[in-house]
């Protein structure tokens, strides 16, 4: 307990920044979310949808090539693995290397087998 403060002061949040009466102020409405920010977001989203620019934005956000598409899919899978209440997701298969190693010669296989 802080020196000079009673248990009731502590219970009421007095003497502690960000506690007590500040919670009830209009500037600090964040207990279950920021209502003003939520309202602004909802209004901006509605305005964007009504603007007719959704289709173009979707085309602009689409992957530009196979590499980008693969990265986006991997990011989505990784996010789903961490998400609460998400359906089970299998780890994506490891992609095959772009350049395949040549098959080992018969001599190399014999050496590998004898070294075990």
Order of alpha helices (4+ residues) and beta strands (2+ residues): alpha-alpha-alpha-alpha-alpha
